[in-house]
Amino acid sequence: MKLFRSKLSGDIAWTTGSFVVLAASGLLINLVIAYFRTAADLGVFNIAYSFYIIISQIAAFGIHYSVLRHAALHDAEPDKLGTILASALVPVLALGFVLAAVVFLAEPFFATAFGSERAARAIAFTALGIALFPATKVLISFLNALRHMKAFAVLQAGRYIAVAVVVTVFAVSDWDFTLATLCFLIAELLTLAGALLYIMWMGLIGRPRVEGQWLRTHVSFGGRSLAAGMFGEINTRVDVLCLGLFLSDREVGIYSFAAMLLDGLYHLLAMVRVNFNPILVGALRDGHWPEAQRILRLSKRFAPLAMGGLALCVFVFYWLVTVHFVPERGLQEGIVVLFILLAGLVLTAGFIPFDNLLLVSGHPMRQTLQQALAVSANVALNLVLIPVLGIEGAAIGTASSYVVAIVALAIMSKRQLGWSLITNRVRQKDGAWSDPGKA
C-alpha cells in the first residue's frame, strides 16, 4: 500500500506539472492576444475554442470513457488491450472526419448565429483539429487507464505548448487572426503521433485487432456516456457561448479573460481526477472501499484549502495585469466576474476530483443525468441573467452550476453505490453505514 500511495503521489505531481504548462499556456495565449490584438480578437478566439471543445467531445462519442473503464478492468491482459484500443480507434476516426466536414461547411450558419463572420471563420478552421481530436482522446484515455501518468502528462503538456506557440505566432504577426485556430490541428497531430509511438515502444498492447463485440461494447458504453461528457464540457463553455449570443465580441473577450484563469484552476482539480479515476475503477471492482474513502477524505480536507490559496493569488494577479499591464483594454471590468467564479470553485473543490465517479463505476446514464442537471441550471441562469446583469450574470450562472453538479453527484452516488460523499460512509450488506474514521 505504501508503494501504491507513493505512485499516486508521483502521478499527481506529474499531472500537476502538466497543469502548470496548461495554465501557463492559457495565460500566455490570453495575454498575447490582449496585448498585441484586441478584446474583440480575444472574444473571437474563445468562441471558436469553446465550440471546438464541445464539437470534438461529440465526435469522440464517449468512446474514450469506454476505453478508460475497460482498459483499467483488463490492465494485465495485453492481447485484450490491443483489441480494446483498435476497436475504439476505428469508430472515432470515422466520426471525427464526418463532423469535421459538417463544421467546415456550416460556416454561413455560424456567421448568422453569432452575428460575426470572423467568429464563424475561426470556427470553420477548428474542423481540421476536430477530425483528429477523438483519436487522441482515446489514446490519452488508454494511457490514463493503465496509469502511465508520466506519458499522459508529457503528451498533454505538449499539446498545450503547441497551441500556445501557434496562437502566439499569429498574434504577433499581421496575418489574419482567424487562422490562429489552426493551432488545434497542429496540436492533435503531435499528440496523436507521440501517443502511438509511446504505446508501441512500451509494448502496452498485443496484436491490435478490431472485433465486432468490442465495437458494439464501445459504441454502447460510449453512446450512454456521450451526453455526460458533452454536458461536462458544455458546462465549462456555455457561459461564453451564451454571451456570444447576447453581447458583443468585446464583452465576450473581457469575460473569457477572467474565465480563462478559473479554467486553469479547474483543470488542476481535473488533473487530480484523472489520477483518481483508474484507482476508483479498481477499488469498486474489488470492493476495496477503504482506499476510495481515504482519497475522498484527503480531497475534502486539502482541495478547498489549496484552491482558496490559489484563488487569492489568481485574483491579485488579475487585478495587477488588468489595471497596470493592459489598462486600455478594459479587462478590469471582469474583476467581479472572476470573484464570483472563484467562489463557486472553492466551495465545491473537495468533490470535483470525484466528478466522474458514476461513469467509472459503470453507470454512464446516471452520470449523464447528473451533468444534464448542471448544464440545464447553467443555461437557464445564463439566459435569464445575462440580459439583466451582463457578464456578471453569466458568472453567477456558471458558479451555481458547480453547486448543482455536486449536489446531484452526492445524491446519486449514495443511492446508486451506497457511498455518501458528504459523510464518507459506505452502506454495508446489512444496511448499516461504515464508520468514516476507520476508512
N, C-alpha and C positions, 0 to 999 in steps of 0.2 A: 504493500500500500504506500510505503514511503517513496518508492521509485515512481509509482503511479502519480503521486502528488507532485513529485519533482518534475515529471514530464509535463503535467498540466501547467505548472508554473512557467516552465520554459516555453511551452507552446503559446501561452498568453503573452509572454514577453515578446516573442517573435511577431505575433499578430498585432500587438500594441505598436511595435516598430513599424509595421505596415500601416497602421492607423496614423502614425506620426507623418509618414510620407503622404498619405491621403490628405490629412489636414493641411500640411504644408503646400501640397499641390493645389488644393481647393482655394486656399488663401492666396497663393501666387496668381492663380487664374483670375480671381475676382479683383485683386489689387491692380494687376497689369491692365485688365480691361478698363477698370475705373480710371486709372492714371493716363493711359495712352488713348483711350477711346472715350465713350460717353456712358451715362446711366442707361440710355436707350439701347446701346450695344450690349450692355450687361443684361438688360431685360430680354433682348432677342436670344442671346446665348442660353440663358437659363430656361426660357420657354422651350427651346429646342432640346436642351438637356433633359428637362422634365419629361417631355414627350418620348425621348429616346429610352429613358428608364422604363416607362410604362409599356411601350410597344414591344421592347425587347423581352420584357417579362412575359408578355402574351406569347411571343414567338417561342420561348422556352417551354411553354405549355405545362409547367410544373414538373417536367420530367427530371430536372436536376434534383428535386426533392425525393423522387423515387430512387434515384441513384444514391443520394445521401443515406437514405434509410436502408436500402437493400445491400449496398456495398458494406455498410457498417455491420449488418447482420451476418454477412458472409466474408468477413475480413481475412479469414485464414484459408480461403479457397481460391487460389489464383485462376484456375480454369473457369470457375463460375464468374469471377470478377471480369474476366475478358469478355464473357458473353453479356454480362450486365452492362458493361461500358459500350461495347459495339452496338448492342441493341438499342441503346439510348441515343447514340450519335446520329443514327440514320434518320429517325423522325424529326429531330430538332434541326438538322441541317435543311431538310425539306421545308419545314415550317418557316425557318429563318429567311430563306430566299423568297418564298411566296409573300410573306409580309413585307419584306424589303421592297419588292416590286410594287405592292399596293401603296406603301407610304410615298415612294418616289413619284408615282403617278397622281397622288392625291394633293399635290402642291396647290392647285387652284382652290380646293376646298379649305385648306388651312388658311390661305390668304383671306378668304371670306370670314371664316370663323374667328380669327384673331384680329382681323382688320389691319393686317401688316404683311405686305409682300416679303419683307426682309425676314420676318419670323418664319413664314411659310417656306422660303428658300432654304433657310438654315435647317428646318425640319426635314426637308427633302434630302439633303446631303447626309443626314443621320442614317438613311436607309442602308448605306453601304456597310456601316457598322452593325446594324440590326441583323444583317444576313449572317454574320459570324458569331454574334453575342451568345445565342443559345448553346452553341457547341462549346465555347469557352466556359460557359456557366456549368455545363455538365462535367467538364474535365476538372474544374476547380472544386466542384462538389464531391467528385470522386476522391480527390486528394484529402479533402476535409473529412470524408467518411473514414478513410484509412489513417487519419491523424498524422499525415505528413504536413505538419503545420509550417515548417520552415519553407518548404517549397510553395505552399499556399501563400505565405506572407510575401515571399520574394516575387511571385507572379503578380499578386495583387498590387504590390508597390510599383512594379514595372509598368503595369497598366496605367496607374495614376500619373507616373512620371511622363509617360508617352503623351498622355492627354495634355498635361501642363506645358510640355515643351512645344507641341504643335500650336496650341492656342496662343502661347507667348509669341511665337514667330509671327503669327497673323496679326496679333495686337500691335506689335511694334512696327509692322510694315504698313505700306499703303495699299495692300491687297484688299479685295472685297472680304469683309469680316464674316459674312455669312458662310464662307468656305471653311471657317475655323472648325466647323463640326465634322470635318473630315478626320479630326483627331480620333474619333471613335473607331473608324476603320483601321487606322494605324495601330491603335492600342489593342484591338481584338486580334489582328494578325500576329503581333508579337506574343501575346498571351497564349494564343492557340498553338503556335509553334513551340513555345517554351514548355507548355504543359505536356504536349505529346512526346517531346524529346525526353522529358524527365520520367514519364511513366514507362517508356520503353527502356531507358537507361537503367532504371532501378528494377526492372523486371517485375513490376507490380501485377501484371496480368499474364495469364497463359495465352493460348492462341485466341485471338479475337474472332468471335462468331456472332452472327445475327440469328436469333431464334425467335420463331413466332410467339412462343409462350412469353418470353421476356418483352417482346414488343408490346403484347397485349397488357402485360403487367405494368410496364412503364406508362403506356397511354392511359390505362385505367387509373392508376395511382396519380399520375400527373394531371389528368383531367379533373380529378377530385381535389387536387392541390392547387390547380391553376388560379382559381379565384382567390385563394388565401394569399398566395404570393403576389398576385396582381394587386389585391387590395392593400397589402402591406406596402408595396412600392407607391401605389397611388396616394396612400395616406401621407407619404413624405413629399409629394409633389402637387397634391390637389390645391393647396393654397396658391401656389404660383400660377397654376392653370386658371383657377377662378379669377385671380387678379387680372390675368391677361384678357379675360372676357369683359371685365368691368372697367379697368383702369388703363392708363397709358403705359407704353414701354418704359418710360422713365420711372414711374411708381413701382412697376414690377421689378426694375433694377434695384431700387432702394430696398425693397422688401427682401429680394433674393440675396443681397449682400449680407443682411443680418441673418437670414435663414441659412446661409452657407456656413456660418460659424456654428449654429445649432446643429446642422447636419454633421459637422465634423465631430462634435461631442457624441451625437447619437451613434456614429459609426464606431466610436471607441467601445461602447456597450455592445454593438453588433459583433465586434471582434471577440469579445468575451463569449458571446452567444455561440459563435461558430465553434469555439473550443468545447463548450458545454454540450452541444448537440450530439456528437457521437458518444459521449460519456452517458448521456441520458438514454440513448438507444440501448446501450449495453446494460445499464442499471435496470431499466424497465424489462428488458428481455430476460435478465437473470433474477429479477425480483430483489435486487440489491438496493433497497430503499435508503439505508443509512448514508450511502455515498451521494445520492440525489439530494437528500435532506441537508447534508453537510455543505454542498456547494450553494444551495439556496440560502442557508444561514449566513455564509460568508458574503454572498452577493447583497443580501439585505443590510448587512452590517457596514460594508465598506463602499458599495457603489454610490449611495447618496452622499456620503462624505467626500468621496473623490470628485463626483460631479459638481457638488456645491463649491468646492475649492476651484475647480477648473472653470466653472461658470463665472465666478467672480473675476478670474483672470481674463477670461474672454470679454466680459463686459467692459472692463477697464481698457483693454486693448482696442475694442471697437470705438470707444469714446475718443481715445488718443488719435487713432487713424482718421476717423471721420471729421473730427474737429480741427486737427492740426496738420494732417498729411494731405488730405484731398477735400478741404472745406468747400471748395467751389462746386463740388458735385452734388451737394445737398444730401449726402448719405446720412448725416446726423439725424435726419427725420426718422430713421429706423431704430433709434435708441430704445424707445418704448416697446417696439416690436420685439427686439432682442430680449428685453427683460421678461416679457410675457412668455416667450418660447422657452427660455432657460428655466423659468419657474416650473413649467409643465414637465420638463425633462427631469429636473432634480427630484420632483415629487414622485415620479414613477421609476426612477433609476434602478432601484433594487430588484425590480421584476422584469425589466426589459430583456436581460440575458436569457430569460425563460420563455420568450415570446413565441418560440417555435415548438413548445412542449407538446401541444396537441398533435402537431404534424409528425414529429419524430416518434411519438408513441403509437402511430398508426391510425390516427383519427383525422384525416385531412378535411372531411366535411365539417367537423366541429371547429377546426382551425379557420376554415373559410367563413363560418358564421361569426366567429369572434372578430376577424378582420373586417368583415362586412359591416358589423355594428360600428366599429371605429370609423370607417370611411363614411358611412351614412351620416354619422354625427358631424364629421368634419365638413362634408359637402353642405349639409343643411345649414350649419352655423356660418360657413363662409358665404353662402348665397344670401343669407339673412343679414349678416353683419357687415359685409364689405360695402354695400351701397350706403350704409349708415355711418360706419366708423372707418372705412377705407382700409389701409394696410393693417391698422391695429385690430380690426375685426377679423382679418384673416389669421392673425396670430392667436387671438382668443379661440377661434375655431379649432386650430391645429393643436394647441395646448390641451384643450378639452378632450380632443380625440384620444390623446395619450392615456388620460384617466379612464375613458370609456373602454379602451382596449384592455387595460389591466384588470378592471372590474369584471369584464366579460371572461377573461382568461381565468381569474380566480374562481369564478362560479362554475365554469365548465370543467376545469381540472378537478375540482372537488367532486363533482357529480360523475364525471367520466372515469377518472383514475383513482378516486378515493384519496387524493392528496390535496390538503388545504394549503395553498401558498401563503395565506395570511398567518396561520398559526404554525405552519410547517409540521403538521400532524398527518399521519397516514392511517387510513382505515384498515383495521386488521380483519381477518376472516371471520372473527366472532362479532364484528361490528364495532368493537372498541377502537379508540383512536390512540395511536402511539404517542409516547412522551417525547417531544422535540428535544428535550435535554439529553436523551440517550442516543440521538441521531449522530 
